[in-house]
Structures are given as structure tokens and as C-alpha cells.
Amino acid sequence: MANIRRAAVGDAEAIGLFQMRAWEQTYRGVVLDAFLDARAAQPGTGRWAERIRAGSRHVFVAESASGRLLGVASTTHTSEARDGLPALELSTLYVDQGSHGTGLASNLLHAAIGGDDAHLLVFSFNLRAQRFYAKHGFERIGRRQLDPGTGLDEERWIRRLPDSGKPTREPILYRYG
């Protein structure tokens, strides 16, 4: 069973370490080892703490009954849509490999963006993630662009849902399993 909740500043270290582990699981052998090794040396604890403290991102964590982190999702919200994109961006969605296929990613996605229109970037090589996002109503738009940090191609995906009395973004925190 997993619990999904809003992250607190005290979660920043665990989130930084989890992100590093997720990158290792997903990108080792795809991204240059030097890039991943540099991330491992600097897990981003301070950056996550500041994001949570400042409210620049809404961050959600999924954890096991014993408190082990199983997933992280974060969103960025601008005051208005720009460049034809919704104001809500899914900035982060990482789920531990051991939780793939359990429904946790879907529940974490729903906790983060609810029924709102949203956009995101996904690496072009990551077909598993693309299938997941397509299943949740996202579609690829535009051209590929180069991610400056990794040197990999990434693509913008967008989800526009039929208007049914928006806004619907209420964080839904729940247990599943």
C-alpha cells in the first residue's frame, strides 16, 4: 500500500536522492555517465527544499507504509497560458522501477494535475513514458528540441480535456494498494 501526500521541506533530501535513483534506473547507458555521476555527487536537496519552501512547485510524494519513497511528481503553474500551452506544467514524474505497472504512476499523476489541462517534456527515446502519457490523454505537439543538460532530444506533450466546469485542480491525497 502507498500513501500519496503533499511534500514538505523536510522531504527535500529524500526527494533529491530518489530523483538520483530514478535517473540511474532510467537513464544509465543513455545519458553520459559523467552527467549522471555529477548528479549523484549533488542530489539537489537544496533545490528541492527551495522549490517546496517558495511554492514555485507543487510537489507530491508517494511512499510505502514504512515511509520508503516510491514516487515523486511536481508541477509548475504560471498565472496564464503562454505560447498556446496550458498554465499547468507537469515538471516531474518519477516512479521507482519496482512500482512500475502497479497504478502508482497514474495515481501520482492524478494527485499532481487532477483533471486539468497540462503540458510536459519527455525524452524522445523514452517510449514507455510516452505510452503512459498517451494513455492519460497527452499528445505530442511540435518538434523535438535538445535538452541542454543531457544532450538528448525531448518532445513537448499536451493534454487538453473537454471543459466540464473547470477548474478542477484539488490535490487528491489517498492510499491505494
C-alpha positions as CSV (number, residue, x, y, z in Angstrom):
1,M,0.0,0.0,0.0
2,A,1.3,3.5,-0.8
3,N,0.3,6.9,0.5
4,I,0.4,10.0,-1.7
5,R,0.7,13.3,0.0
6,R,2.0,16.9,-0.5
7,A,5.7,17.1,0.2
8,A,7.1,19.3,3.0
9,V,10.5,21.0,3.1
10,G,11.8,18.1,5.3
11,D,11.2,15.7,2.4
12,A,13.8,17.5,0.2
13,E,16.7,15.3,0.9
14,A,14.7,12.1,0.3
15,I,13.3,13.6,-2.9
16,G,16.8,14.6,-4.2
17,L,18.2,11.1,-3.5
18,F,15.1,9.5,-5.0
19,Q,15.4,11.6,-8.2
20,M,19.0,10.5,-8.5
21,R,18.0,6.8,-8.1
22,A,15.2,7.2,-10.7
23,W,17.7,8.8,-13.2
24,E,20.1,5.9,-12.6
25,Q,17.4,3.3,-13.2
26,T,16.1,5.0,-16.3
27,Y,19.0,6.8,-18.0
28,R,22.2,5.0,-17.2
29,G,23.6,3.8,-20.6
30,V,21.5,6.5,-22.4
31,V,22.9,9.7,-20.8
32,L,26.7,10.2,-20.5
33,D,28.0,8.6,-17.3
34,A,29.7,11.8,-16.4
35,F,26.4,13.6,-16.3
36,L,24.8,11.0,-14.0
37,D,27.9,10.8,-11.8
38,A,27.8,14.6,-11.4
39,R,24.1,14.4,-10.4
40,A,24.9,11.7,-7.9
41,A,27.5,14.0,-6.2
42,Q,24.9,16.8,-6.0
43,P,21.5,15.2,-5.4
44,G,19.6,18.5,-5.5
45,T,18.4,18.6,-1.9
46,G,18.8,22.4,-1.7
47,R,17.0,22.9,-5.0
48,W,14.0,20.7,-3.9
49,A,13.9,22.5,-0.5
50,E,13.7,25.9,-2.1
51,R,11.1,24.8,-4.6
52,I,8.9,23.5,-1.8
53,R,9.5,26.4,0.5
54,A,8.9,29.1,-2.1
55,G,5.9,27.2,-3.6
56,S,7.4,27.5,-7.1
57,R,6.4,23.9,-7.5
58,H,3.7,21.8,-6.0
59,V,5.4,18.6,-5.1
60,F,3.8,15.2,-4.2
61,V,5.4,12.1,-2.9
62,A,4.3,8.5,-2.8
63,E,5.6,6.4,0.0
64,S,5.2,2.9,1.3
65,A,3.7,2.1,4.6
66,S,7.3,2.0,6.0
67,G,8.0,5.5,4.7
68,R,10.2,4.5,1.7
69,L,9.8,6.9,-1.2
70,L,8.2,5.2,-4.2
71,G,7.5,8.2,-6.4
72,V,7.6,12.0,-6.9
73,A,5.6,14.3,-9.0
74,S,5.8,18.1,-9.3
75,T,4.0,20.8,-11.2
76,T,4.8,24.4,-12.1
77,H,1.9,26.8,-12.6
78,T,2.1,30.1,-14.5
79,S,-0.5,32.8,-14.0
80,E,-1.7,32.4,-17.6
81,A,-1.3,30.1,-20.6
82,R,1.5,31.1,-22.9
83,D,2.6,30.0,-26.3
84,G,-0.7,28.1,-26.7
85,L,0.2,25.9,-23.7
86,P,-1.9,25.4,-20.6
87,A,-0.7,27.2,-17.5
88,L,0.0,23.9,-15.7
89,E,3.2,22.0,-16.5
90,L,4.0,18.5,-15.1
91,S,7.6,19.2,-14.3
92,T,8.5,15.9,-12.7
93,L,7.1,12.4,-12.5
94,Y,9.4,9.6,-11.3
95,V,8.3,6.2,-10.0
96,D,10.7,3.6,-8.7
97,Q,11.1,0.6,-11.1
98,G,9.7,-1.8,-8.5
99,S,6.4,0.2,-8.6
100,H,6.1,0.2,-12.4
101,G,2.8,-1.4,-13.6
102,T,1.1,-1.1,-10.2
103,G,-1.0,2.0,-10.9
104,L,1.1,4.2,-8.7
105,A,2.2,6.5,-11.6
106,S,-1.4,7.0,-12.6
107,N,-2.4,7.9,-9.1
108,L,0.6,10.2,-8.6
109,L,-0.2,11.9,-12.0
110,H,-3.8,12.4,-10.9
111,A,-2.7,13.8,-7.5
112,A,-0.5,16.3,-9.3
113,I,-2.6,17.5,-12.2
114,G,-6.1,16.2,-11.4
115,G,-8.5,16.8,-14.4
116,D,-6.7,20.0,-15.6
117,D,-5.1,20.7,-19.0
118,A,-1.4,20.4,-18.7
119,H,1.8,20.1,-20.7
120,L,5.2,18.4,-20.2
121,L,8.5,17.5,-21.8
122,V,9.5,13.8,-22.3
123,F,12.7,12.4,-23.7
124,S,12.2,11.2,-27.3
125,F,13.8,7.8,-26.6
126,N,11.5,7.1,-23.6
127,L,8.8,5.2,-25.3
128,R,7.5,3.7,-22.0
129,A,6.8,7.2,-20.7
130,Q,5.2,8.3,-24.0
131,R,2.8,5.3,-23.9
132,F,1.9,6.2,-20.3
133,Y,1.2,9.9,-21.1
134,A,-0.8,9.0,-24.3
135,K,-2.9,6.6,-22.1
136,H,-3.7,9.7,-19.9
137,G,-4.7,11.9,-22.8
138,F,-1.5,13.7,-23.7
139,E,-0.5,14.1,-27.3
140,R,2.9,15.1,-28.8
141,I,3.0,18.6,-30.3
142,G,5.7,20.5,-32.1
143,R,9.1,19.4,-32.9
144,R,11.9,17.8,-30.9
145,Q,14.2,20.1,-29.0
146,L,17.6,19.5,-27.4
147,D,17.7,19.2,-23.6
148,P,20.8,21.3,-22.7
149,G,21.7,19.3,-19.7
150,T,21.7,15.8,-21.2
151,G,22.1,16.5,-24.9
152,L,19.1,14.3,-25.6
153,D,16.1,15.1,-27.8
154,E,12.9,15.8,-25.9
155,E,9.3,16.5,-27.0
156,R,6.5,18.7,-25.8
157,W,3.3,16.8,-25.0
158,I,0.0,18.4,-24.1
159,R,-3.3,17.3,-22.6
160,R,-6.5,19.3,-23.3
161,L,-9.6,17.9,-21.7
162,P,-13.2,18.9,-22.6
163,D,-14.3,21.8,-20.5
164,S,-16.5,20.5,-17.7
165,G,-16.7,23.3,-15.2
166,K,-13.0,23.9,-14.7
167,P,-11.0,24.5,-12.6
168,T,-10.8,21.0,-11.1
169,R,-7.3,21.1,-9.5
170,E,-7.9,20.0,-6.0
171,P,-5.0,17.8,-4.8
172,I,-6.4,14.4,-4.1
173,L,-4.4,12.6,-1.4
174,Y,-5.2,9.0,-0.9
175,R,-4.0,5.5,-0.2
176,Y,-4.1,2.7,-2.8
177,G,-2.8,-0.8,-3.0
